[in-house]
Amino acid sequence: MQIEKFKHLRDLNEFNKIYTEIDFDIQNKQIIDFCIIQFHIENKRKIQIIRIGTAHGKPHIHKFYSQNNSVEKFDEKISTQAYEKAKQFIYSNWKTFLETYKKKDLK
Protein backbone atom coordinates (compact mmCIF):
# COMPACT_ATOMS: atom_id res chain seq x y z
CA MET A 1 0.00 0.00 0.00
CA GLN A 2 1.41 3.38 -1.01
CA ILE A 3 0.12 6.19 1.21
CA GLU A 4 0.36 9.88 0.50
CA LYS A 5 -0.43 12.45 3.21
CA PHE A 6 -2.11 15.73 2.37
CA LYS A 7 -2.21 18.61 4.90
CA HIS A 8 -3.82 22.02 4.67
CA LEU A 9 -4.33 24.93 7.07
CA ARG A 10 -6.95 27.55 6.21
CA ASP A 11 -7.28 30.85 8.03
CA LEU A 12 -10.92 31.78 8.62
CA ASN A 13 -9.78 34.98 10.28
CA GLU A 14 -6.95 36.10 12.56
CA PHE A 15 -8.07 33.87 15.45
CA ASN A 16 -9.80 30.92 13.79
CA LYS A 17 -8.33 28.23 11.57
CA ILE A 18 -9.26 24.87 10.10
CA TYR A 19 -6.65 22.17 9.62
CA THR A 20 -7.25 19.15 7.39
CA GLU A 21 -5.14 16.04 7.02
CA ILE A 22 -5.81 13.07 4.75
CA ASP A 23 -4.00 9.76 4.32
CA PHE A 24 -4.70 8.62 0.76
CA ASP A 25 -4.07 5.11 -0.58
CA ILE A 26 -2.72 5.82 -4.07
CA GLN A 27 -3.08 2.23 -5.34
CA ASN A 28 -6.73 1.86 -4.30
CA LYS A 29 -7.51 5.55 -4.85
CA GLN A 30 -9.27 6.03 -1.53
CA ILE A 31 -9.00 7.94 1.72
CA ILE A 32 -7.95 5.63 4.54
CA ASP A 33 -7.75 8.19 7.37
CA PHE A 34 -8.66 11.82 7.85
CA CYS A 35 -8.79 14.51 10.47
CA ILE A 36 -10.38 17.97 10.36
CA ILE A 37 -9.76 20.32 13.29
CA GLN A 38 -11.16 23.76 14.05
CA PHE A 39 -8.73 25.84 16.13
CA HIS A 40 -9.26 29.09 17.98
CA ILE A 41 -6.18 31.16 18.83
CA GLU A 42 -6.31 32.72 22.28
CA ASN A 43 -3.30 34.22 24.08
CA LYS A 44 -1.07 32.71 21.36
CA ARG A 45 -2.40 29.20 22.16
CA LYS A 46 -4.17 26.96 19.65
CA ILE A 47 -7.34 25.67 21.26
CA GLN A 48 -9.17 22.80 19.59
CA ILE A 49 -12.88 23.54 19.30
CA ILE A 50 -14.01 20.51 17.32
CA ARG A 51 -12.27 17.62 15.60
CA ILE A 52 -13.74 15.05 13.24
CA GLY A 53 -11.40 12.18 12.57
CA THR A 54 -10.90 8.48 12.12
CA ALA A 55 -8.29 7.74 14.80
CA HIS A 56 -10.47 5.04 16.40
CA GLY A 57 -11.31 3.28 13.11
CA LYS A 58 -14.61 5.06 12.39
CA PRO A 59 -15.40 8.73 11.77
CA HIS A 60 -16.31 10.46 15.02
CA ILE A 61 -16.55 13.96 16.49
CA HIS A 62 -14.66 15.34 19.48
CA LYS A 63 -16.07 18.57 20.91
CA PHE A 64 -13.74 20.31 23.34
CA TYR A 65 -14.54 22.44 26.40
CA SER A 66 -12.60 23.19 29.57
CA GLN A 67 -14.82 20.54 31.16
CA ASN A 68 -17.09 17.79 29.79
CA ASN A 69 -15.56 17.12 26.38
CA SER A 70 -17.77 14.92 24.24
CA VAL A 71 -17.29 12.24 21.60
CA GLU A 72 -20.07 11.46 19.11
CA LYS A 73 -20.46 9.07 16.21
CA PHE A 74 -20.22 10.81 12.84
CA ASP A 75 -20.43 8.25 10.03
CA GLU A 76 -20.38 4.49 9.52
CA LYS A 77 -17.16 4.17 7.54
CA ILE A 78 -14.07 6.00 6.36
CA SER A 79 -14.65 7.26 2.83
CA THR A 80 -14.27 10.27 0.59
CA GLN A 81 -17.96 11.01 1.20
CA ALA A 82 -17.47 10.95 4.99
CA TYR A 83 -14.47 13.28 4.65
CA GLU A 84 -16.37 15.74 2.44
CA LYS A 85 -19.39 15.61 4.77
CA ALA A 86 -17.16 16.28 7.82
CA LYS A 87 -15.35 19.14 6.10
CA GLN A 88 -18.62 20.76 5.04
CA PHE A 89 -20.07 20.28 8.54
CA ILE A 90 -17.18 22.17 10.17
CA TYR A 91 -16.87 24.90 7.52
CA SER A 92 -20.62 25.56 7.60
CA ASN A 93 -20.89 25.66 11.40
CA TRP A 94 -17.55 26.89 12.71
CA LYS A 95 -19.01 30.09 14.20
CA THR A 96 -21.67 28.11 16.06
CA PHE A 97 -19.07 25.64 17.38
CA LEU A 98 -16.94 28.56 18.59
CA GLU A 99 -19.90 30.23 20.32
CA THR A 100 -20.88 26.96 21.98
CA TYR A 101 -17.31 26.41 23.14
CA LYS A 102 -17.16 29.89 24.67
CA LYS A 103 -20.56 29.58 26.40
CA LYS A 104 -19.76 26.20 27.93
CA ASP A 105 -16.32 27.39 29.01
CA LEU A 106 -17.88 30.27 30.98
CA LYS A 107 -19.90 27.94 33.23
Secondary structure, DSSP 8 states (H G I E B T S, - for coil): --EEEEEEEEEEETTEEEEEEEEEETTTTEEEEEEEEEEEEETTEEEEEEEEE-TTSS-EEEE--SS--EEEE--SS-SHHHHHHHHHHHHHHHHHHHHHHHHHHH-
